[in-house]
Amino acid sequence: MALLKSLLQNRWIYIVTLVICVIVISVLAFNDPPKQASMPNDKISHYLAFFALALLISHGLLLKIRYQLVLLGSYGLLIEWVQSYLPYRTASIADFAADMAGALTYYLIAAIISLIYRHFFQQESNHAS
């Protein structure tokens, strides 16, 4: 358990995982999609991918949240821009919206968890003194 806690506190783990995820997402985004892919699954994939990217960026990079969102938004726009030039892909504002919804959901959940943790942690430290 201590090894897992140590690994999760090491930001390089998040950075390496982030790079791997960006490569995998880019390959998936720029290749010919499978024929059975349906619209709702596509939006869910965008949402979950950018939720995960937000998690990895927030733990791996020492940037303010607004800059993390700029990075995520820029990457989402880059994907859509490249897809607009691929004959087997189309750019979609709905895909970009799903990207940003996933990222924003992560930051909202992280903020709520942080507030709850601080509330209970401060209560415990106030009672201890």
ABEGO torsion letter per residue (X at the ends): XAAAAAAAABAAAAAAAAAAAAAAAAAAAABBBBAABBAAAAAAAAAAAAAAAAAAAAAABBBBAAAAAAAAAAAAAAAAAAAAABAABBBBAAAAAAAAAAAAAAAAAAAAAAAAAAAAAAAAAAAAX
